[in-house]
């Protein structure tokens, strides 16, 4: 792999902190709603900015309400999740409704807290095994907000506070395609993992990403993005196929669709 200068472009990046590792979400920070210190321009940050400009040219994410459907299958093609997602304008308001792991789930967060029910049973009345199965015990109940807030919001969420973006762009290949990449490490409180994000050279469209808990061990996973789900100027990666770094095993596929943007 080699590095090279990037196109020069300055673009405002999101200031909310909702970092999550693929398949293992990380805590969000309410304090992240405060404005972050401006980052010094680097080739890698300029590339991220170009990608944000491609996927969200009107600055919709984090400023207007966004809703979408989200369907996921496991490695054998069986349904894993089928939900509708609603993100509030400031990303603290969030709602999820649909099916997960064979159960119905209703979940919502606000600035004041969160609530959930599974198969019509309120979260407070669920058995601990069901709370764990539905991941309601994690992050003081905020798991689903931080998980989908990060994954659905890519590439806008890449350089949120807590991210340390290596300054240089990497020229490499991803899924046998020539791409540009940036390397990012995240603070321990937002995951502590190492990520690589891959972009199409001409458009800066997000082509995929890869994360490691321990890069020297080649653990973690990677996601291949294909196509776009579009709505009211927002263009998000549509198909997201998940694989294991170590052996390439296919873990499942997610599809984002039916994007609607509020006023």
C-alpha positions, 0 to 999 in steps of 0.5 A, a space after each residue: 500500500 502507498 499514500 498520496 495527497 488528496 483532493 483539497 476540500 473543506 467540509 463540516 463534519 458531524 459533531 455527535 459521538 455515536 461510534 460503534 464497532 461492526 456487530 458490537 456497538 459502543 457507548 454514545 456520548 450526550 456531551 458529543 452534541 457540543 461543538 467539537 474543535 475544528 480539525 486541521 485539514 489533512 488529505 485523509 480528512 479531505 477525502 472523508 469530506 468528499 465522501 460526505 459531500 457525495 452521500 449527503 450533499 445537503 447536510 441532512 444527517 444530524 439536522 433533519 429527521 430521517 427514516 428508513 427500513 432495514 432488513 438483515 439476513 444471516 450467513 445462510 440467508 435466513 431473516 435476522 432483523 426487519 425493522 423501521 428506523 427513525 432518527 431525530 434531527 439531533 440524533 438523540 431521538 431514535 425509534 426502532 420497530 419490527 422484528 429481531 431474532 424472531 421476536 417483535 420489538 418496539 424501542 425508542 430513545 429521547 434526551 430523557 431516556 429510553 423504553 422498549 417492549 418485546 413481544 408486547 412485554 415491557 422491558 422492565 418485565 422481561 426475563 434477563 435472558 430476553 433482555 440479553 437476547 434483544 441486547 437491551 442490557 447493553 450501554 444502559 439501554 442505548 445499544 440500538 441507538 448507537 449501533 444504527 446511528 453509526 452504521 446507518 449514518 456512514 460516511 457522515 459518522 466516520 470522523 466524529 469526536 473520539 476519532 483519530 484520522 491518520 493524515 495520509 490517504 492509502 492507495 490499495 485494493 478492496 474486493 479486487 477494486 482499486 480504492 482510496 482508504 483512510 485509517 482511523 483509531 477510536 478512543 477507548 470510550 468509543 470503542 478503541 478499535 482500528 478502522 479502515 474506510 474504502 472509497 471510490 477514487 473518482 466519486 469518493 462513494 463509500 465502497 466498504 470498511 474494515 475493523 480490528 480489535 487487534 490489527 496484529 491478530 487480524 481479528 474483526 470483520 469487514 463490510 462490502 457496500 453495493 448500490 445506493 438507497 436514495 431519498 430527498 438528496 440523501 444517498 446511503 450505501 444500500 447493500 452491506 455484506 459482512 465477512 470475517 477478516 481472518 477467513 472471509 466467512 460470510 456473516 450476513 447481509 443488511 439492506 437499507 431502503 425506503 429513505 424518507 427525510 422530514 422537513 
